[in-house]
Amino acid sequence: MKFRIIVFLLSLSSICNAQVLRKRTTLLMGSRFDITIVDKDSLSAENNIDTIIAEISRIEFLISDWKPSSQVSEINRQAGEKPVKVDKELFELTKRALNLSKITDGAFDISFAAMDKIWKFDGSMTEMPTPEAIKKSVEKVGYKNIILDSLNSTIFLKVKGMKIGFGALGEGYAADKCRDMMLKKGIKAGIVNGSGDMSTWGKNPNGKNWTIGLTNPFHKDKLFAAVPLHNSAVVTSGSYEKFVMFNGKRYAHIINPVTGYPATGLCSVTVLGPNAELANGFSTSIMVLGKKAGLKFINNFPEFRCIMFGDDGKVILSKNLSKKTVNRWKQML
């Protein structure tokens, strides 16, 4: 689960150096999107927000697995039958997702969409599913059964009943695409926040970096730190609101696509880096990998920084994020 990150903004009517800041909240891709633009005037800012919304809607119709007319839905319908020709954009997104699956040894897997939903996190579960049911729940999940043909731009799911879905990458991908689009248009600052998948660029009209507040998962009414961002992305994955307890052990709502068991050991992972698509994939993967393997994994990517909260309340930092920096962020609250 991704969590909405608090953004400290100026007043919506703020004007500085002939720039205005405008913000709009809307529902896209089944999630809340908060779009913020810094522009020369209000009309231009609102028009650019309209452009961003149109782009996110376009991406949604391309990658959605819940819209019957989308290419992803057609891929899923033809699972075990035949390859499906897709747009280059979708092919490349799938290719990157498969690479992420490989480097995480399946901790991330876009074929998770075929997983049976045997775990309930709404308070209705009274006992754990049987080992047999858990094993069966992931029998149609497996990125190695996704075949890409770059020459013909086709995607084929080898097993009938397999499905792919971009719920774990789509919002971050859309946020990054919109940021790049605005930069090409000459819009020098803004934020696209898709349900916690946040891409930022430029600075506030007052010339300062954007600042986001990270929630403390053990005190949800308090913030852990205020993080300054400049031309970067941030994503938080966590399980501190959706989990179950059995025999004194906490099971997160994020499921390991390899084993079918919920992730354990971490209750929150925040990843900061150059793009939201990878930050999302990394944060989800680290939740599944756990503290030790997750830390080893993220330390292979020096462009990304990570803050993990263990179930035991301990805070774990990637090697490129010092305690001194985090303490400075805490003091900014």
DADA-V29648 format. One record per helix or strand of 3 or more residues. SS is the DSSP state (hx for helix, st for strand). FROM is the first residue (numbers start at 1). TO is the last residue. Records with the same first field share a line. If there is no record, write none. Layout:
SS->FROM-TO + FROM-TO
This chain:
st->6-8 + 19-28 + 31-39 + 146-149 + 154-157 + 189-194 + 197-201 + 210-216 + 219-229 + 233-238 + 243-246 + 249-252 + 266-273 + 305-310 + 315-317
hx->42-63 + 71-77 + 88-103 + 110-114 + 131-137 + 143-145 + 170-184 + 276-289 + 291-298 + 323-331
